[in-house]
């Protein structure tokens, strides 16, 4: 077990790691330093498996695809996408050789993991300054633990954040939230939080609350709290440019905002319109912004989600005007289709464009944003975390390794697609490896319309993920647990979550304390071929194997047991099925109101009784599931 | 077994059916005629399965989703899309009740197949004139056969069209095609055709051949034919507006083009720029256009693919100018994000827009295109088919039930996604039910970059589909069978296809002659739950069950056998594995160079020896696979 560090050039200090590792005097043969890049090349043997890379598409085995480290606000998570919201530059190669690689570099990295050549990993770092860590160990788990020790202890939220949570873009006012709370009360379905998406604010201005929509916000927060329900507001990365808006005025006055190439405050538009962007890379600026959250904690708020911090940029006026000028030159002639595409793309290419990222500057103009892009969400979360009271809930959309110490992440704007249940499952172990323990996907899918069956099947996975939040986008079908027919079926699934909370919370805490994984690929513990290739089942802790149903119109699924296990189905407060199953492949039936799980031989899973929320949960064990 | 026909209003004559059925005197209770629509409502029992709907997303069971009949050029086939290129208004309900419904209506139809309400089918026909056929029968198969008898005998191409085919957008000149042919020759991989996508033409003008790219086209066609390779050119629906271009001039002169609302020729832009659109709904115009194909058959061409015939419309000048005027009004002020979205959408919403479809008119201005939209590709193929020599290859992108008598279809611009292998598989039985026997997907995926593993795994399905064509888009990675490392593995898979061709061709012919399905859901023959829910295996003819691998980084898969079968793996000219497997779930290993198939008990599959193309194929049986 060892960590070797190879420092090339003068890397930007990211604080991703917490342990001092002395750089080696020479670099390894797999690293080549080119004029503008650093490249890493590793051979791949036919049976080698690649684990890691955190929030990325693809299977649990990341082999055979290309990826890109560049925090991206891309709401369409199709199979071919190379980058999502996080940049998690750690992978484990498992096979003939076993080692881990962490590239501490805050800019763009291209990963070709056996795509262009089946027998080669080829990584291009778009810069000449980076720390590269090589971690060796006896097993995949040893490598991961060593890496996690290097990057420091993962964030754990308070236990109530393990309750069932309801969100939507948006519940814009008190009446809507009352309707949601009443919906859950009437259906007798547990609920711990309701989320406030962007519309609760006054014109999307951070730290404002629309007073018409929430006449006495502080009192309203207290009223809900009495019911055991916490309100969780969103805060976006950008600050609306509006004279007289205190956050903007202070930011300008105290030089807290990123600069453009001319040294003026950098401006681009997001939800509030034209915004400035706090320079979270400056300690005093991220503290200033973090302290602003106290205006909301003073009103009783105990948790936040922070968003748009890749940062997403819809457009800059500078580039929008160029697009308009381009269109204005149109002289009335008939167009060919390429000219047409070029007019069209003037506008469609404006968002999240590298030209804007290159014009944005940090540290009083000294550093181009493009070069440190992947730190922005991380440093925002760091500032917020350092200001918030201990035991606050905090999670972010954008992230880098290092941010796992300050909060959780959710996996962004997924879609109500069946394949996204599987994507959710496959991402969990990779995220855990990169330090993110408090994590989960938008259950039921954010974009698009969900069917009843999709939402309830998705819940059968989400009952196991630390963040269990139902969230959906504006204009889509209602997907709250009470919005469909026969809400009792939803209730019985969500109740299983509450029965598991003491177990899940203890497990998550252990994983944070001891650098363990909550979700492990089967291949981490079983070395047979089917386990190593298994892509739709996970080990949860030391006790459980999960195998949710992720296909439409199915009453069950096949599941592979690497050893004898006991198959349980839980529904509401009942165990509806218990069956010892032998090593091998089995077909199991799972009704919509059941949660399937497999307890490993000799292991025990404690259950408590369900409750209407975590505050009222009696953690006394009422039953054990024996393996 | 019976067919009942309910005629509402005065339906547009589509010629979808070939059998005279007398309309009933009264309509059924599930049909309601509203002011502007006709609506159909059916209850769904929990175990009911919905088959059919042809070229659509979703599972083999179409339940739990929404669909739209409206031929659509949409190149991004994500799970949520409601319409693709074809409009196939036939489904079979299987369960408590068993019946089939065919809606002969050429406009837009909305299908809610148990999505909004789990226990209800709700169909909205956007017009008040339609023929609705209700087909009853003892079994799903009986209903399908009855329906197929109603709509007439399916198209079957010549046997060489069952060979392996290579396409790309584009091989624009002789040199590129020579390179491809040589690539296959050098790798000793069989090949029957090479496709010409739009760039072979002179400025995308139908029936022209760029003379610089192909100095003596007729001779070149003959040269390739001597090698057993046929060139298959594309022809698009739109005709470039260019004075002096004979097709355009004739079309104008003889009133062959669709009109706009003012009675002028309707114009919109596609690849050639501004185009006119032959009115394929006029018999004389579709004959005129069909006869033009003879200018190419005279040069030795024996097959065509016809495209862009939904019709795709990139933009009309009228609406483009409106978008420009909108942008020109921009006054320099800072924008909010909604204003920005509205500028952006001015251009992104121009393509395939209903405003243009409503402005386009058929039959000398008498019929709005929007109302008969789904007939356009159908009537184009009909005209072409009626002009072409017998035994020509012909297939289309857009289609309606009825076009199955005139040619095949390919399933349009899919993507190099693993999930699209499964989509390809799931569509096959639905397409067969709607009459399309000669069909297949772009093997390896059209859009996006394919990995070696994806292409070869996809081929393991495509070896069974009548149309077996590797096709990919401009700007993507080369995906010819010789473009990857160790092309011998590709060769061994493609050779299996040639061994199967006599069997597959006979089967396809039988299916055309007897209104049978080439590909059947397991649930059509086996009535156990696992068969009825099986979504990733198919029955092929009476003899074979297929179960391809459709996931990355897998060395095999689980497969369900509804009864004892014999599992074979074929590779090149060899049977590499034969094993009797019992009823139940099995895991089977399949290497990249093997084709897995299961022969049903008591059945026999004949194989011949592989060949370099179909012309040189010796159809003598060399071996039987026994079940």
Interface residues (C-beta under 8 A of the other chain):
Chain A: X49 X58 X59 X61 X63 X64 X65 X66 X76 X78 X79 X80 X115 X117 X118 X269 X270 X271 X273 X274 X314 X315 X317 X320 X321 X324 X327 X328 X330 X332 X334 X335 X336 X337 X340 X343 X344 X346 X347 X348 X350 X415 X416 X417 X418 X419 X448 X449 X451 X452 X453 X485 X529 X530 X533 X535 X551 X552 X553 X554 X555 X558 X560 X585 X586 X587
Chain B: X49 X58 X59 X61 X63 X64 X65 X66 X76 X78 X79 X80 X115 X117 X118 X269 X270 X271 X273 X274 X314 X315 X317 X320 X321 X324 X327 X328 X330 X332 X334 X335 X336 X337 X340 X343 X344 X346 X347 X348 X350 X415 X416 X417 X418 X419 X448 X449 X451 X452 X453 X485 X529 X530 X533 X535 X551 X552 X553 X554 X555 X558 X560 X585 X586 X587
